[in-house]
Amino acid sequence: MELGFVSAILPDLSLEQVFDTARDNGYDSVEVMCWPPGKAERRYAGVTHIDVREFTQERADQIKALMREKNVGISGLGYYPNILAPSAEEREVSTGHLKKVIVAAGMIGLDTVSTFIGRNWKLTVDENWPMFLSIWPDLIKFAEDHGVRIAIENCAMFFGPDEWPGGKNLAYCPAIWDRMFDAIPSRSFGLNYDPSHPVWMGMDYMSPLQDYAGKIFRIHLKDVVVDKAKLNRVGILAYPHEYHTPVLPGMGQIDWTLFFAGLREIGYDGYATVEAEDRRYEEDGAHRKQALALCSKYLRPFIAG
């Protein structure tokens, strides 16, 4: 197993500087963000460490040389838009850019791109399904043709009023994963599994390891605190940010000894990637690097063991 982090935590650094940070803090790899350059519409979005818009083999070779020089790998490329957004223009831009990310991954020699399914958050799952079927089979076929797998993160993207009532990512629970994989039975279609999301939704975060062992392409490492006192006051129908807080691994409610034992039980030996989303460590670049150092120190024994 290899330990890495998502590069979104270092938005102001170059790719070379991100690799230096990884190496200096004992990481093996980085999941590199590939958003279109521009202003982010939400936290952790809009980060561009590899610009794929006019990607060339020369640029791919430069990145591979940088990986060798720094002795840091790339676990995959990441781009997390709302592919099923209500706006046709937004859908077109997102799908077009995702295809460019897929092409770039193949040119670099990477086998995985991580993203979201997306959702029209004002519609039910059933009402979203025709749009899912009109877009995603072709995207998965495109990925297959380029030797790339698509790993869908299981975040509901429902935190506050901007995502009410359904959230902006369909793929948040096993019932919907089953429906997705039945509709698109491809070996190139799987999960980027983050155990923190089931916790705040009141689900078991361990059972998916066994139930979807063959579909877990990547692992994200993030912890979470559910404030029971706040939950008792507002209830589960409140906006999730009213009672839950993302934190660094080891600072929340996930039993990481149990979780990594579960990964080993299913034979997972891929990338385990820190998604550092903890507001206490986001004041500036120094605090963000501190967060990565803390995560590496805490998680390395689990990776090595």
C-alpha angles and dihedrals in degrees: 000000000000127000119223143148138227110257093221088090089069103049096155097053130088121242089258091052090048089054090048090052091050093049094045092052099046100258123147099203149002133224099223121217117228107183118152107267111264144080116326117238093204141015116292091013130105095042115143117190093149117032106211099178096102099011118175136189088246090060090046090053091049090054092048090050090050090052090053093046094050095036089229124125133211113237091196144304122279133209120157112185130143101268092180097047117153091244114084089207092054091048091051093049093047097047092045092051093044089057089053090051089051092050091048091050091054092048092052090048097249121143103203140057119185123211147132129271089223129212145214092243093204093061133069123252090258091050090051094049099084090054090047090053092047094054115023104056089058092046092052091047089051090052092048090052089056096045093249132130124216115225114195117207114225097226113131091211088220114129110124145002094296089067099039129167108001108017125235102270124062096197100080104114142036094251090061093041088057090051092048095049092045089053093046109029096187130141086218093062118081149118140293093204121210113183094201095073097061089051096064090041091056096248133129109265094196104055095068089065091067098031095051102025093133093048100050104103098163139012126220117202115214131137131213141202120211108198102218093194092054092044090052089056101044105024130215092294090069121097105280093237087065090071111013134064129191112227139173118283110278094028098081144045104292117110099224094184088058093043096052090044086055091051091052091047091060091044096248108167102159135100122320107196128194114228099198105204108151118130091209089070102042103082094105144334093284092056091047091053089047089055091053092048091051092048093049092050092048098043103038094083090056092050094046094043 
